[in-house]
Amino acid sequence: MKTARDFFHKISYLQYPLMILGSYYVIHPMIDGYQNIWSDYNKLLVFYGLAISFSTLQDTTKTQNKLSERIWKDPKKSKMAIVYFAVLAFLSIALGLFCLLGTQNKNLNEISFGLLALGVGLVGLLKAALEMAEHHQRVA
């Protein structure tokens, strides 16, 4: 590996096993007879949040496919994507805080940390999206 950027780009591939692990918790309630559905969905959200966090370690000067390239090179499309990520991050964190602090409902309290982990991952994704849009519009 030549640079720290290359090193972190390689580490970003840990997002895939984390997504697979998180996806297991989508089907686990069906296997378990819906015994711990809220706990399983909390784990799902935690692993997806971690996966999104690892995905932000990718090299933001490169695109993974043609669709990404079309989005990040177009100022309108990239702005829409950035606004979407910002709203999603804000809503995840706000809902996670509400479930943690603002309710006595045991089930909602159960998924609060998962929602917060997802929101933090989305904040990282928002930063990576800003960098990608900035870089690809400058190059285009």
Secondary structure, 3 states (H helix, E strand, C coil): CCCHHHHHHHHHHHHHHHHHHHHHHHHHHHHHCCCCHHHHHHHHHHHHHHHHHHHCCCCCCCCCCHHHHHHHHCHHHHHHHHHHHHHHHHHHHHHHHHHHHCCCCHHHHHCHHHHHHHHHHHHHHHHHHHHHHHHHHHHC
